[in-house]
Amino acid sequence: SPCRFNEDNILDEIRDHIYETYSGHYSRGIQTTEFIMSHAKNFDYLKGNVIKYIARYGHKEGFNRRDLLKALHYIILMMHYEPTLTETKE
């Protein structure tokens, strides 16, 4: 593998986290994120969640790897919505 920093295994961990999310309680009906983003005009909701999980890493529940996985999932969602959602400038 050309990866020097264990990226292959980390990407597998991210994928497993995302799959686990959709197999759990979030899989019933429309997700809050889907509803919010169906009415959104910018990335504020997704950015806020990235910041939330990064900010609490090392604080709430210590250095909880799940916080990093959740932040990455919201970044992936930003990548999903990026082609269709133009960020508004303030």
PyMOL commands that set and color helices and strands:
alter all, ss='L'
color gray80, all
select helices_A, chain A and resi 7-23+25-27+32-39+44-56+65-81
alter helices_A, ss='H'
color red, helices_A
deselect
rebuild
show_as cartoon
